[in-house]
Amino acid sequence: MTLPIIRPDVGFASVAGDLEAILDSGVLTGGPYVARLEAELARRVGAAHAVATTSATTALHLSLAALGIGPGDEVLVSDFTFPATGNVVVQLGATPVMVDSLPDAFAMDPDDAAAKVTSRTRALLPVDPFGQPPDYDALARLADDHGLAVVEDAACALGSSRSGVASGGRPWPTCFSFHPRKVVTTGEGGAVTTDDPVLAERLALLRSHGGVRDTVGLRFVDNGFNYRLSEIPSALGLDQLGRLDAIVDDRRATAHRYERALLGVEGVHLRLPGPDEVWSYQSFVVMIDDAVDRDEVVAVLRTAGIETTLGTYAMHAHPAFARFGYAPGDLPHSWRAQRQSLTLPLLPAMAPGDVDRVVEGLRVAVASCPRSGSRD
């Protein structure tokens, strides 16, 4: 039996009545389920407002657009992330400035960010990798010192917190993902949370073509987008938001089981939350020794019926960003994380025996996959 990396915590029975009600109503978009999803998300993270979108990518793009980011601007972006984070900056005509990870964590290095501020820097775009919030106190000070906007890419971080503040509970716009690999899924979907009522109104305006209700039809006051989430996925997400504490507690229990089992496994290194951090464990990611060929470890585990993959990407190392002057290895910590990070299966109600199977498979794979020479 193959163990997948993730399986969404969803089921038909718990949403069947909602789906029937939506279909019977004939209101498939812009209805009460979207509004309820937004209200519940805002409540859960401690924000005043939430605006649902079609994905975390569109949430990020919408947030930067609403803040007026555009040509000539620079945005400091976490380098170790899925490339959507950098792509939205490029799509607005601005320049992404990649910021390295900390040497012992996956999150943005505030000192590296500070060193890269210029007269053109307009915003910080930090990421909560795998549901691990960065040092937002340090990043907030940096933003205040230089008059920068902050947009938080919390795609993986619903259910996380740092220094007692939930991801999504800070005053700046925070963007979540509801992709199937996330803690809560709507299939595809996302949202922005914020405490700023003016920004929330602008997000809602731009999300729906820049149109406002007129006497008859709409009056278009800005050049917006079609980033609206619809009713059926909202019903799916609402069901999981109602169970969010149980979902996250289950993920943490499995993660802690992994952590105990992996202690002392040669060639495998854990990155653990600090005393002021609560992680959602959207993914369970370890680091493999440099002397071990991580890609071969993935292949060996695949033959054993265990699905694994890299943690995520060092954006600067990919051809899409080469035109901004980057080459692989320019940001050494995120580059190493792309090459040596490994995501392990983390499933709803994962059986202890399955955790043991993964750990033993990883122990064997790491021991059998020494690196032969250097790799570019």
Order of alpha helices (4+ residues) and beta strands (2+ residues): alpha-alpha-beta-alpha-beta-alpha-beta-alpha-beta-alpha-beta-beta-beta-beta-beta-beta-alpha-beta-beta-alpha-alpha-beta-beta-beta-alpha-alpha-beta-alpha
